[in-house]
Each structure stands twice: as structure tokens, then as C-alpha cells.
Amino acid sequence: MAVLVEGISVIVRRDAIESKYDGGWDAFLGNVPNATLCADDEIARVGFMGPADVEDFVRHLERKGLQFLDGDKSIDLAIADQQKGPTTKCGWLEFAKIGFQDRGKVSACWLFDGPRIVPGIHLRGRSMDIATPAGWKFEDSLSQKFQFVPTGQENDRLEFLRSEDGIDVFLDLDSGKEVFVGRTSRHRRPDPPQP
């Protein structure tokens, strides 16, 4: 089985959660900061839309006993970009873009346990179940409607409009459409005062 990768995903080994995370799986579940968790029997994934939120969650995981890196190699957790896969060397994680229910492709990761898949190649006849967050649908997902604004270009391309329930809403100055960025509580813009 595999887990969905959207936005910037933190992928954590389940065996490391059970053996190293202070409080184990139940404590981990209670500390996930948003509704993007999905898991199979071997790895768990939590997704984010901004690097600052990823950094906060990784620091939390390290404070709870997990190890991110040893030099340049991922140990108990990895960060995976929806477009490019793991951001550091990670011998235990496989990444590919996979056809999803004849609707399009999604990015997915799974625990490595055999010959490597050549990046960018379809899984030739291999079918794979993909764990997704509760309530996730391909329609209107990041997998279907991915947009990326490089760091440093936010102010040139996006105009902040408002915050609603942990989501920052921006106007994309190129397309004229509203775009949404989910935030964890620490990085949300303050709610405007109520009259």
C-alpha cells in the first residue's frame, strides 16, 4: 500500500512512531496539527502547504523522540514534495506518480522493499492501493489542481484577502482567481477583529 503525497508531506515510519515517539501511535494521532493524516501499516503522512509549517512539525517530531536526519540521510521521517519526491536521501522510501481510479495521477510514497521504480515511469501493471486523508476526493484536490508559487515570489503574484478557519485566502494576480493556503495555528494570520 502507499500514502498520498500532496503539497509538502512529512512521511514518518510507523515502526519509529511505535518505538521512539513519546506516547506511541495514540500520542502521535493526538498531535497531528491538521486533517491531512493518512497511513498504511508502514508509514504515516501529514501534509502541509508551506515550508514553515513543515519545519514546525518536524521540530515537534524531533522533540518527541524521532530523528529526521543523520548527515544527509533521512532516518525516522522524510519530507516529500508533491512534484519531486523526497527532499533528502531516503533509502527506505519509494516515490512515484500513479494513475488514480482513471481520474488522473497522484503522487504517492511507500516503504521501500524491493527493486527501485525508475522515477517518472508508470508502475507497469502494478496496482497499488493509496491511503488518503478522511474525506479526501480527487476532484478539487491538490493532485488535480496543483499550483506552486516559488518562495520570494509570493508578494509579486499573490494578494492576501482574508483568513477563514485556518485557511489564508489570496488573489492570484496572474489568473484573477482565489487560491487557498491551509495553515497550522502558529502560522495563521490573526483573525480580524469582530465589530
ABEGO torsion letter per residue (X at the ends): XBBBBBEBBBBBBAAAAAAABBGEAAAAAAABABAABBBBAABBBBBBABAAAAAAAAAAAAAAGBBABBEABBBABBBBBAAAEBABBBAABBBBBBBBGGAEBBBBBBBBABBBBBBGBBAGGBBBBBBBBBGBBABGBAAABBBBBBBGAAAAABBBABBBGGBBBBBBAAAGBBBBBBBBAAABBBBBBBX
